[in-house]
């Protein structure tokens, strides 16, 4: 049983270095650099020669990069890990045991905290618009530093459970299951690809699992912050496609109105 770690990076050289430093050399690690201009590719070549680097000349998006890296994977399991995340000692081995001990689980996510130890929401509800609005409200409060809410959610989510989806910032999936559903939908340039992927897994009978016994440190959104205007545009485009894909074209106009109202009050 082996894990291949896939890291897609864009303009976060120092965080990428920290991320790779937290990974055991015994595992295959594939890094896709999406045409960064900050020396990320050079840093990987110099400091982590054992890492398989795919340095792209253009930024084709997160989903495309993940799919390309997955084709190089030799492990039975794929671990998709953001470059602004780090793993504690023994985490990968614990992740392997989880999928080995639960053969019906196709994918899993884990408890995430930021650099200060504050809880992050790394899972979510079914694709119902009302629940999504609630989730986004919770996320904004957490992003705003509501530590009390974080502690409450951490307690409520303290037991392993089956969930509709987990965040792609640290997503473990069986390689066979990944390719069985066609990998990530490359129409998602950035954002929502992880939710869509988990829903497609579940539609084929696979279980998506959340296990809070393993904690991942995640400096949320670092790559997106390097180009926030472009990231916001990518978010809106992906949001439109996600809801059209899973709830039909009729909801697209409603989502557009919601986006306009959000922009007006932000």
C-alpha positions as CSV (number, residue, x, y, z in Angstrom):
1,X,0.0,0.0,0.0
2,X,1.6,3.3,-1.1
3,X,0.6,6.9,-1.4
4,X,1.6,9.4,-4.1
5,X,1.4,13.0,-3.0
6,X,0.3,15.5,-5.6
7,X,1.0,19.2,-5.0
8,X,-0.2,21.9,-7.4
9,X,1.6,25.2,-6.8
10,X,1.4,28.8,-8.0
11,X,3.5,31.7,-6.7
12,X,4.0,30.3,-3.2
13,X,7.7,29.3,-3.2
14,X,8.3,29.6,0.6
15,X,5.1,27.8,1.5
16,X,5.8,25.1,-1.0
17,X,9.2,24.5,0.5
18,X,7.7,24.2,3.9
19,X,5.1,21.8,2.6
20,X,7.6,19.5,0.9
21,X,9.8,19.6,4.0
22,X,6.9,18.0,5.9
23,X,6.7,15.0,3.6
24,X,8.7,11.8,4.1
25,X,11.2,11.1,1.3
26,X,9.9,7.5,1.2
27,X,6.8,8.5,-0.7
28,X,6.5,9.5,-4.3
29,X,5.8,13.3,-4.5
30,X,4.7,15.0,-7.8
31,X,4.7,18.8,-7.9
32,X,3.0,20.7,-10.7
33,X,4.2,24.3,-10.9
34,X,1.6,26.4,-12.8
35,X,4.0,28.8,-14.4
36,X,5.1,30.6,-11.3
37,X,7.4,33.6,-11.6
38,X,8.8,33.4,-8.1
39,X,11.4,30.7,-8.5
40,X,9.3,27.9,-7.2
41,X,10.4,25.4,-9.9
42,X,14.1,26.3,-9.3
43,X,13.6,25.9,-5.5
44,X,12.2,22.4,-6.0
45,X,15.0,21.3,-8.2
46,X,17.6,22.6,-5.8
47,X,16.2,21.6,-2.4
48,X,14.1,18.6,-3.2
49,X,15.8,16.7,-6.1
50,X,13.8,13.5,-5.2
51,X,10.5,15.3,-6.1
52,X,9.1,14.8,-9.5
53,X,8.6,18.3,-10.9
54,X,6.2,19.2,-13.7
55,X,7.1,22.8,-14.5
56,X,4.4,24.2,-16.8
57,X,4.8,27.2,-19.2
58,X,1.2,28.3,-18.8
59,X,-1.3,28.1,-16.0
60,X,-4.0,25.7,-17.2
61,X,-5.8,25.6,-13.9
62,X,-5.8,23.4,-10.8
63,X,-8.0,20.6,-12.2
64,X,-5.9,20.1,-15.3
65,X,-2.7,20.1,-13.2
66,X,-4.1,17.5,-10.8
67,X,-5.1,15.2,-13.7
68,X,-1.7,15.4,-15.3
69,X,0.1,14.6,-12.1
70,X,-2.2,11.7,-11.3
71,X,-1.1,10.0,-14.5
72,X,2.4,9.9,-13.1
73,X,1.3,8.4,-9.8
74,X,2.6,4.9,-8.9
75,X,0.9,4.7,-5.5
76,X,-2.4,2.9,-4.9
77,X,-3.6,6.1,-3.1
78,X,-3.4,9.7,-4.2
79,X,-3.0,12.5,-1.7
80,X,-3.9,15.9,-3.1
81,X,-2.2,18.4,-0.9
82,X,-2.2,22.2,-1.2
83,X,1.3,23.9,-1.1
84,X,0.2,26.0,1.9
85,X,-0.5,22.8,3.9
86,X,1.9,20.7,6.1
87,X,1.5,17.3,7.5
88,X,2.6,16.2,11.0
89,X,4.9,13.2,11.5
90,X,3.1,9.9,10.9
91,X,0.1,11.5,9.1
92,X,0.6,9.8,5.8
93,X,0.9,6.4,7.4
94,X,-2.3,7.0,9.4
95,X,-4.0,8.0,6.1
96,X,-2.9,4.8,4.5
97,X,-4.3,2.8,7.4
98,X,-7.6,4.5,7.1
99,X,-8.2,3.4,3.5
100,X,-6.8,0.0,4.2
101,X,-9.1,-0.5,7.1
102,X,-12.2,0.9,5.4
103,X,-12.3,-0.7,1.9
104,X,-15.7,0.9,1.1
105,X,-14.3,4.4,1.5
106,X,-13.2,5.9,-1.8
107,X,-11.9,9.3,-0.6
108,X,-11.2,10.9,2.7
109,X,-10.5,14.3,4.2
110,X,-9.1,15.3,7.6
111,X,-9.3,17.9,10.3
112,X,-7.7,21.2,9.3
113,X,-6.4,24.0,11.4
114,X,-4.6,27.2,10.5
115,X,-1.1,28.2,11.7
116,X,-2.6,29.5,15.0
117,X,-4.4,26.2,15.6
118,X,-7.9,27.6,14.8
119,X,-10.3,25.2,13.2
120,X,-11.1,25.3,9.5
121,X,-14.2,24.0,7.7
122,X,-12.9,21.3,5.4
123,X,-16.1,19.5,4.6
124,X,-19.6,20.4,3.4
125,X,-23.3,19.6,2.9
126,X,-25.1,18.2,-0.2
127,X,-25.5,20.7,-3.1
128,X,-28.6,22.5,-1.9
129,X,-28.5,26.2,-2.3
130,X,-29.9,27.0,1.1
131,X,-27.2,24.8,2.8
132,X,-24.5,26.3,0.6
133,X,-25.4,29.8,1.8
134,X,-25.3,28.7,5.4
135,X,-21.9,27.0,4.8
136,X,-20.5,30.2,3.2
137,X,-21.8,32.3,6.1
138,X,-20.0,29.9,8.5
139,X,-16.8,30.1,6.4
140,X,-16.8,33.9,6.4
141,X,-17.1,34.0,10.2
142,X,-14.2,31.5,10.5
143,X,-12.2,33.6,8.0
144,X,-13.0,36.6,10.1
145,X,-11.4,35.0,13.2
146,X,-14.5,33.7,15.0
147,X,-12.5,31.3,17.2
148,X,-15.6,30.5,19.3
149,X,-17.5,29.2,16.3
150,X,-14.4,27.2,15.3
151,X,-14.3,25.5,18.7
152,X,-18.0,24.7,18.5
153,X,-17.7,23.2,15.0
154,X,-14.6,21.3,16.0
155,X,-16.5,19.7,18.9
156,X,-19.6,18.9,16.7
157,X,-17.3,17.3,14.1
158,X,-15.1,15.4,16.5
159,X,-16.1,11.9,15.3
160,X,-15.3,10.2,12.0
161,X,-18.3,10.2,9.6
162,X,-19.5,9.8,6.1
163,X,-20.0,13.2,4.4
164,X,-21.1,14.6,1.0
165,X,-17.7,16.1,0.3
166,X,-14.3,17.1,1.7
167,X,-12.0,19.9,0.7
168,X,-9.4,19.3,-1.9
169,X,-6.7,21.1,0.1
170,X,-6.0,17.7,1.6
171,X,-7.9,14.9,-0.2
172,X,-7.0,11.3,-0.1
173,X,-8.5,9.1,-2.8
174,X,-7.9,5.6,-4.2
175,X,-6.2,6.0,-7.5
176,X,-8.6,3.5,-9.2
177,X,-11.6,5.5,-8.0
178,X,-10.0,8.7,-9.2
179,X,-9.7,7.5,-12.7
180,X,-13.0,5.6,-12.7
181,X,-14.9,8.9,-12.4
182,X,-12.6,10.6,-14.9
183,X,-10.5,12.6,-12.4
184,X,-11.2,16.3,-11.9
185,X,-13.6,18.1,-14.3
186,X,-11.2,20.5,-16.1
187,X,-14.0,23.0,-16.8
188,X,-13.3,24.1,-13.2
189,X,-10.2,26.3,-13.4
190,X,-10.1,26.8,-9.7
191,X,-12.6,26.1,-6.9
192,X,-15.6,23.7,-6.7
193,X,-13.7,20.9,-8.5
194,X,-13.3,19.1,-5.2
195,X,-17.0,19.2,-4.3
196,X,-17.9,18.1,-7.8
197,X,-15.4,15.3,-7.7
198,X,-16.7,14.0,-4.3
199,X,-20.3,14.1,-5.5
200,X,-19.4,12.1,-8.6
201,X,-17.7,9.5,-6.5
202,X,-20.7,9.2,-4.3
203,X,-23.0,8.9,-7.3
204,X,-21.0,5.8,-8.3
205,X,-21.4,4.3,-4.8
206,X,-18.1,5.4,-3.3
207,X,-18.0,6.7,0.3
208,X,-16.5,10.0,1.2
209,X,-15.2,10.0,4.7
210,X,-14.1,12.7,7.2
211,X,-11.6,11.6,9.9
212,X,-10.7,14.3,12.5
213,X,-8.2,12.1,14.2
214,X,-5.6,13.3,11.6
215,X,-4.8,17.0,11.7
216,X,-3.5,19.0,8.8
217,X,-2.1,22.6,9.1
218,X,-3.4,24.7,6.3
219,X,-2.6,28.4,5.6
220,X,-5.9,28.7,3.8
221,X,-6.0,30.5,0.4
222,X,-2.4,31.5,0.1
223,X,-2.1,30.7,-3.7
224,X,-5.4,32.5,-4.4
225,X,-4.3,35.6,-2.5
226,X,-1.4,36.1,-4.8
227,X,-3.8,37.0,-7.5
228,X,-7.1,37.8,-5.7
229,X,-9.0,39.5,-8.5
230,X,-8.3,36.6,-10.9
231,X,-9.2,34.1,-8.1
232,X,-12.5,35.8,-7.4
233,X,-13.4,35.7,-11.1
234,X,-12.4,32.0,-11.2
235,X,-14.6,31.4,-8.1
236,X,-17.6,33.0,-9.7
237,X,-17.2,31.1,-13.0
238,X,-16.7,27.8,-11.2
239,X,-19.7,28.5,-8.9
240,X,-21.9,29.1,-12.0
241,X,-20.8,25.9,-13.7
242,X,-21.1,23.8,-10.5
243,X,-24.7,24.7,-9.9
244,X,-25.7,24.4,-13.5
245,X,-24.0,21.0,-13.7
246,X,-25.6,19.6,-10.5
247,X,-29.0,21.5,-10.5
248,X,-29.6,22.4,-14.1
249,X,-29.5,25.5,-16.2
250,X,-32.5,27.0,-14.5
251,X,-30.5,27.8,-11.4
252,X,-27.8,29.7,-13.3
253,X,-29.6,33.0,-13.4
254,X,-30.4,32.7,-9.7
255,X,-26.7,32.2,-8.9
256,X,-25.8,35.2,-11.0
257,X,-28.3,37.4,-9.0
258,X,-26.8,36.0,-5.8
259,X,-23.3,36.8,-7.0
260,X,-24.3,40.4,-7.8
261,X,-25.9,40.9,-4.4
262,X,-22.8,39.4,-2.7
263,X,-20.6,41.9,-4.6
264,X,-22.8,44.8,-3.7
265,X,-22.7,44.1,0.1
266,X,-19.0,43.1,0.3
